[in-house]
Amino acid sequence: MDAVRILPDVEVATGAPMLPAQFSPEVRAQLAQIDEAATRHVEDNRPEKTRKGYEADWSAWERFATEVGLPVLAVTTGTLVLFVEWCWIQPGRSVGTFLAPNTIDRRLSGVVVSGRRQHKLPLPADIAEEARALLKAKVKEMEKAGEQRGRGQAPALLVRHMRRVAAALPDNLAGIRNLSIMTMHFAVAGREHELAWLRERDIQEDPEDRGLIVDIRVSKVAPREVVVPYGSRASICPVRAWRKWKQAAGLDQADGFAFRRLHSRWHTVMSAGLSPEAVGDVITKCGELGELEIRPTGHSPRRGLVTESQRAGNDPRQAEKQGGWARGSKAMAGYREDDDRWEENALHGVL
């Protein structure tokens, strides 16, 4: 975004700041252009997956508005409640299924964010509160009826899972790379796109040989630096796995992708990196190869780190920092609560 300088002559002459109501039409027009350029600049710097998600959410809102005869920019408490009702009966990806509650909740967020940022609507902070209350009530009724929608939350990829995968992976370039992806994904509690966009320069050796320093520059929330110490189990140690992959792949270009594609025929290392979706596919294939009882996805290592850290008795704030969650994140707290059912149970010491 290019820098712009506005110099109202009146303000310079009098030395007193002008009120917005006193701005000339020319200044107002220039400020409007700056606002528009700023919005485009922010959008251009968002991760592609986030942009596409918001676009899909707003597209769904446009279809809803057209069907019920509402102006597209009529985003209100009441219309969002109607939107939930409309989304609830929309078909899912598979024939005979309906949209999952998490998808509907994400669409609510996408509509509100797009309304504020793209269309400059002055929407209150609690505008979607009633819509989410309705969605919560629908989920309760769905659970009572034994109905299932969507795949549910990603299962946690735990240490015992990774040990089985490590034992099953072949000792070739694909196996060495996939082990490094899996263990690094877990160690930094990463998102798929964060792993996909890592460059060689972003993974540095600690000067005192305590492990790795991983600079996650591209993130949905904010960049962060994560230290990855040696693991106590050599087979799934992220430090050793990265070194083995780096040597086997001959990585020696600072700006090159840390995790590369392999040629489909010759199985040689290519210069192109992996897409976020491909990173998720690697985790799922690892689960299949290890014959796990779960079907891990690209979110499973992130959830797994939180679960295992909780079991080890670590402060939750450490996991928040590792994975780039906001302080007191409800999403991360939900991961811990699932495992707390075993640790904090009314039957302990009873039977």
PyMOL commands that set and color helices and strands:
alter all, ss='L'
color gray80, all
select helices_A, chain A and resi 9-14+20-22+25-44+48-68+77-88+101-117+129-144+159-168+173-187+192-196+200-202+234-236+238-249+276-289+300-311+316-323+330-343
alter helices_A, ss='H'
color red, helices_A
select strands_A, chain A and resi 203-205+211-216+224-229+260-262+269-273
alter strands_A, ss='S'
color yellow, strands_A
deselect
rebuild
show_as cartoon
